[in-house]
Amino acid sequence: MTTTSSQRSPQHRRSETKETNVLVVALDAPIPPAFSNANVFVLAPALNSWLRRWVSDEDAARSRAQERVAAWLDRFERSGVNARGRVGDTDPLQAIQDALLTSQPTRSSLRASPSDRSGSPTRW
């Protein structure tokens, strides 16, 4: 016997139609987690040194962030995942807050390595 969606319980129908929206905060090179049947929003904060942020020198930080967004989106596209992304604020917490308001995720993932290339702990 085949069950149609109208014969299923209301809770079961809601779980079938509910989309999963995932916010990925990309602080490093792309090592995307596996997301199937999800709409992914990639956020790359324009990470900068305190001095460069203080003097409003954001160009290089925004360029690096755009490269991270492009790399992540390419990786997701090759995996068949529906993804979009953007560069965020130089303050990572502000960037995350902005993205939470616009992307309305049901899940989130912070992707960062424990240290930068110099071996120092990642700071933001």
Secondary structure, DSSP 8 states (H G I E B T S, - for coil): ----GGGS-HHHHHHHH--EEEEEEE-SS-------SEEEEEEEE----HHHHHTT--HHHHHHHHHHHHHHHHHHHHTT-EEEEEEE-SSHHHHHHHHHHHH--SEEEEE--SB-TTS-B---
